[in-house]
Amino acid sequence: MKKNISFKMWLTVFFGGIWQFIRNIFSWNNKTPFWRVIWATITICVVTVTGMLGYSFYDHYGRNGRWERYDPKISTNFKFRNNGLNSGKSYIYDSRTKEKILKGIDWIAVPEDGDSLIIVAKDGKRGFVNRYTAETVLPFKYDAAWSFTDGVAGVCEGDSVYFIDHSGKPINGKKFARKKGYGSYVYHGDYASIPAGDKYGLIDRTGEWVFLPEYDDIHIAAKNMWYVRNNGKSGAIGSNGKFVLPLEYEYVGIHGSGGIMVANPKDHSQSRYDYDGTLIDKFIFDEAYEMAYYINEFDDEGNQKKAIDSMLKYSANNYVGLMGRDGIPVTPPLYYDIECVAPGVYQCRLTGYSSDCIMVNSKGEKIND
């Protein structure tokens, strides 16, 4: 029994079935010559369109399973023909001459920062190829590899991870036990986050620990900074390898512009800091909403009217608080929701359950038990 179906065989069976199907639908027998011409024309159009769609489907899925064949550009003169992930049938070719330069590839990884060396997986190993010349610069000897960032790449041989420069020379003599599933053995500026068991630390270019692996998480952020989290609290490490914000916040967001947003764990209030840890804005909120309450007036259809309240509800870090129209907060964002029930009277929901509420006035003061 054949395991592989040739395109010729597929085409024959496909069009044979389509033709039989069309003949049954249109009942070719006993038609006048005029209608035979009409139905023949319709049949040809249907078969042509169906054939085009069928070939497109076959070309997309039939050759290489579920993986689409495509040719991403890796540089001005070279492209990568993807004939299936881990198939060993992909290759890099010269887009000018169509010459295959490097064959038998499983997959490639192109660095986001524009580095000249790309990772190429071949025969179960990883190597590095120059994207501009298609030359193999570092041989296929690594069991795992990570893209070059800031001139350094992490590579793995056996269970050991170390860091190399563009010549393949280790940048220091340090090796680290590889943690399966961890995909960020990369330098970010002058530092790299390294796992040890279930904890994370930070090393410098010499491979020495700047922060020992005793934190729940350390991962890359904008501006060559690092998020840090431990025991449910968050902080930020600057590009100089020192804490700019201590581990005392509910949330830390390091943005590419606009600074660092933090949330206070005591009341969920948000503030904004510069990248060196200088306070810029003590009060930050996400959005503000008008509130309305029912009044003793009705429209022509009998619907009770509403009036807009003088106070606003604002959101911060998925909680809400009360503030005036001058932008000054009256309460911290302590509540799940706030509803205006009368002028200057607000029902504040304490939990996700609608029955857990308190009433406050326009000064944020509790007005009942």
C-alpha positions in Angstrom: 0.0 0.0 0.0 1.3 3.4 -0.9 2.3 5.6 2.0 2.9 8.8 -0.1 0.4 10.2 -2.5 1.8 11.9 -5.6 0.3 15.1 -6.8 -0.6 13.5 -10.1 -2.6 10.8 -8.3 -4.2 13.3 -5.9 -5.2 15.5 -8.9 -6.7 12.5 -10.8 -8.8 11.3 -7.9 -9.8 14.8 -6.9 -11.0 16.0 -10.3 -12.7 12.6 -11.0 -14.8 13.0 -7.9 -15.6 16.6 -8.6 -16.7 15.7 -12.2 -18.9 12.8 -11.0 -20.5 15.1 -8.4 -21.2 17.8 -11.0 -22.7 15.3 -13.5 -25.1 14.0 -10.8 -26.2 17.5 -9.8 -26.8 18.8 -13.3 -28.3 15.6 -14.8 -26.5 15.9 -18.1 -28.8 13.3 -19.9 -31.9 14.4 -21.8 -30.9 18.1 -22.1 -31.2 20.1 -25.3 -28.0 21.2 -27.1 -28.5 24.8 -25.9 -28.7 23.8 -22.2 -25.8 21.4 -22.6 -23.6 24.3 -23.7 -24.8 26.4 -20.8 -24.2 23.6 -18.2 -20.8 22.8 -19.8 -19.7 26.4 -19.4 -20.9 26.5 -15.8 -19.1 23.1 -15.1 -15.8 24.4 -16.5 -16.0 27.5 -14.3 -16.9 25.4 -11.2 -14.1 22.9 -11.9 -11.5 25.7 -12.5 -12.3 27.5 -9.3 -12.5 24.3 -7.3 -9.2 23.1 -8.7 -7.5 26.4 -7.8 -8.8 26.2 -4.3 -7.9 22.5 -4.1 -4.3 23.1 -5.2 -4.0 26.0 -2.8 -5.1 23.8 0.0 -2.8 21.0 -1.1 0.2 23.3 -1.4 -0.5 24.8 2.0 -1.1 21.6 4.0 -0.5 18.5 1.8 3.2 18.9 1.3 4.3 19.6 4.8 1.5 18.7 7.1 0.1 21.7 9.0 3.1 24.0 8.5 2.8 26.6 5.8 5.7 27.0 3.4 7.0 30.6 3.4 10.2 32.4 2.6 11.1 35.1 5.2 13.9 37.4 4.4 16.9 37.1 6.7 18.9 39.8 5.0 18.9 41.8 1.7 20.3 38.9 -0.4 19.3 35.8 1.6 16.0 34.1 2.4 14.9 31.0 4.4 12.7 28.4 2.8 10.6 26.9 5.6 9.6 23.4 4.6 8.3 22.4 8.0 9.5 22.7 11.6 12.1 20.1 12.5 11.7 18.5 9.1 15.3 18.8 8.1 14.1 19.9 4.7 14.4 23.7 5.1 17.3 25.7 3.7 18.8 29.1 3.3 19.1 30.3 -0.3 20.4 33.3 -2.3 17.4 35.3 -3.3 19.2 36.6 -6.4 20.4 33.3 -7.9 18.1 30.9 -6.0 21.1 28.8 -5.1 20.7 26.8 -1.9 23.5 27.8 0.5 22.7 25.8 3.6 20.5 22.7 3.5 19.0 20.3 6.0 17.8 23.0 8.4 15.2 22.3 11.1 14.5 26.0 12.0 16.1 29.4 12.5 15.8 32.2 15.0 16.6 35.8 14.0 17.6 38.2 16.8 15.3 41.1 17.4 18.1 43.6 17.9 19.5 43.2 14.4 22.6 41.2 15.4 24.5 39.7 12.4 24.4 36.1 13.7 21.2 34.0 13.7 20.6 30.7 15.3 20.2 27.7 13.0 19.1 24.3 14.2 20.4 21.4 12.1 20.7 17.7 12.8 19.6 18.2 16.4 22.3 20.8 17.2 22.5 24.6 17.1 25.0 26.8 15.4 25.3 30.4 14.3 25.1 31.7 10.7 25.9 35.2 9.4 22.6 36.5 8.1 24.4 38.8 5.5 26.8 36.2 4.0 25.0 32.9 4.9 28.3 31.5 6.2 28.4 29.2 9.2 30.4 31.2 11.8 30.0 29.0 14.8 29.6 25.2 14.2 26.6 23.1 15.0 27.7 21.7 18.3 25.4 23.3 20.9 22.4 21.4 22.5 20.6 24.7 23.0 21.3 28.3 22.1 19.8 31.8 22.7 20.0 34.8 20.4 22.9 37.3 20.6 21.9 40.4 22.6 24.3 43.2 23.4 27.1 41.1 21.7 26.6 38.0 23.9 24.8 34.7 23.5 23.9 31.9 25.9 24.7 28.4 24.7 24.3 25.0 26.2 26.4 21.8 26.0 25.0 18.9 27.9 23.4 20.4 31.0 25.8 23.5 31.3 25.0 27.0 30.1 27.6 29.6 29.4 28.0 32.8 27.4 30.0 33.4 24.3 31.0 36.3 22.1 30.8 36.4 18.2 34.0 34.3 17.9 32.5 31.6 20.1 34.9 32.3 22.9 33.4 32.2 26.5 33.2 35.7 27.9 34.1 34.3 31.3 34.9 30.9 32.9 31.5 30.5 34.6 29.0 27.8 33.7 25.5 27.4 35.1 23.2 24.4 35.4 20.5 24.6 32.7 16.9 24.9 33.9 14.6 23.1 31.5 11.9 25.4 30.2 13.7 28.6 31.0 14.2 30.6 27.8 15.9 33.8 28.9 19.6 33.0 29.1 20.4 36.4 27.6 22.3 39.5 28.6 20.2 42.7 29.0 22.8 45.4 29.1 25.5 44.2 31.5 23.4 41.7 33.4 21.7 38.4 32.9 19.0 36.7 35.0 20.0 33.1 36.0 17.8 30.5 37.7 18.9 28.2 40.4 16.3 25.7 41.4 13.1 27.7 41.9 14.9 31.0 42.6 16.5 33.6 40.4 19.6 35.8 40.7 21.5 38.4 38.5 25.0 38.0 37.2 27.3 40.6 35.6 29.6 40.1 32.6 32.3 38.4 34.7 29.7 35.8 35.7 29.7 36.9 39.3 26.5 37.2 41.3 25.3 40.7 41.7 22.2 39.4 43.4 22.3 35.8 44.7 19.6 33.4 43.4 17.2 34.0 46.3 14.3 35.8 44.5 11.0 34.4 43.2 11.5 36.1 39.9 13.9 38.5 38.0 13.1 39.2 34.4 13.8 41.7 31.7 12.1 45.1 31.5 12.5 48.2 29.4 15.5 50.6 29.6 17.9 47.8 30.5 16.1 47.4 33.8 14.8 44.4 35.7 11.5 43.4 37.4 12.1 41.7 40.7 9.5 39.8 42.8 9.8 38.0 46.1 7.3 37.0 48.8 4.5 38.7 46.9 6.2 42.1 46.7 7.7 43.7 43.6 10.6 46.1 43.0 12.9 47.3 40.2 16.6 47.0 39.5 18.2 49.7 37.3 20.6 49.4 34.4 23.4 49.9 37.0 22.5 46.6 38.7 21.2 48.3 41.9 17.7 48.6 43.3 16.0 51.8 42.2 12.7 50.8 43.9 12.7 48.4 46.9 10.7 45.2 47.2 7.7 46.8 48.8 5.1 47.3 46.0 2.0 45.3 45.0 2.8 45.9 41.3 5.6 47.5 39.3 5.3 48.4 35.7 8.5 49.6 33.9 7.5 51.3 30.6 9.7 52.3 27.6 8.5 55.9 28.1 6.7 57.6 30.9 8.6 56.1 33.8 7.8 53.4 36.3 4.2 52.8 37.7 3.8 51.2 41.1 0.9 50.2 43.2 0.9 50.5 47.0 0.0 47.1 48.7 -1.8 48.9 51.6 -4.5 50.6 49.6 -3.8 49.9 45.8 -3.0 53.5 45.2 -0.7 54.2 42.2 2.4 56.5 41.8 4.9 57.2 39.1 8.6 57.3 39.4 11.5 58.2 37.1 13.9 55.5 36.0 16.3 56.5 38.8 13.7 56.1 41.5 12.7 59.8 41.8 9.0 60.3 42.5 7.3 62.2 39.7 3.6 61.8 40.5 2.2 60.7 43.8 -1.3 60.1 42.5 -1.9 58.2 39.2 -5.1 56.7 38.1 -6.1 54.6 35.0 -9.6 56.1 34.1 -12.3 58.3 35.6 -16.0 57.9 35.2 -19.0 60.1 35.9 -21.7 58.7 38.2 -25.4 59.3 38.1 -28.3 58.9 40.6 -32.1 58.6 40.1 -34.3 61.7 40.6 -38.1 62.1 41.1 -38.7 63.0 37.5 -39.9 60.8 34.6 -39.7 61.1 30.8 -42.6 60.8 28.4 -42.3 57.1 28.4 -42.4 56.8 32.1 -38.7 56.1 32.7 -37.2 57.6 35.8 -34.6 60.2 35.0 -31.0 60.5 36.3 -28.8 63.4 37.3 -25.0 63.5 37.1 -23.2 63.6 40.4 -20.5 66.1 41.3 -18.0 63.4 42.2 -16.1 61.0 39.9 -15.2 57.3 40.3 -11.6 56.5 39.2 -9.9 53.2 38.6 -6.4 52.1 39.6 -4.8 48.7 39.4 -8.3 47.0 39.0 -9.8 48.8 42.1 -11.8 52.0 42.3 -11.9 55.1 44.5 -13.7 58.4 44.8 -12.3 61.8 43.6 -13.4 65.3 43.0 -13.7 66.9 39.6 -10.5 68.8 40.4 -8.6 65.5 40.2 -7.9 65.3 43.9 -8.6 61.8 45.4 -11.1 61.6 48.3 -10.5 57.9 49.0 -7.8 55.5 48.0 -8.8 52.9 45.4 -9.9 50.4 48.0 -13.2 49.3 46.5 -14.4 46.8 43.9 -17.1 49.3 42.7 -18.7 52.6 43.7 -22.3 53.5 42.9 -23.9 56.9 43.6 -27.3 56.3 45.3 -28.2 60.0 46.1 -26.4 63.3 45.9 -23.2 63.0 48.0 -24.0 59.4 49.0 -22.0 56.5 47.6 -22.3 52.7 48.0 -18.8 51.2 48.0 -18.5 47.5 47.4 -15.8 45.9 49.5 -15.5 42.5 47.9 -16.7 40.7 44.8 -20.0 40.1 46.5 -22.7 42.8 46.1 -23.8 42.4 49.8 -20.4 43.5 51.2 -20.8 47.3 51.0 -20.4 50.5 53.0 -21.8 53.9 52.5 -19.6 57.0 52.4 -20.2 60.7 51.8 -18.4 63.1 49.4 -15.5 63.4 51.9 -15.0 59.7 51.9 -16.3 59.4 55.4 -18.2 56.3 56.4 -21.8 57.2 57.2 -23.3 54.0 58.5 -22.3 50.6 60.0 
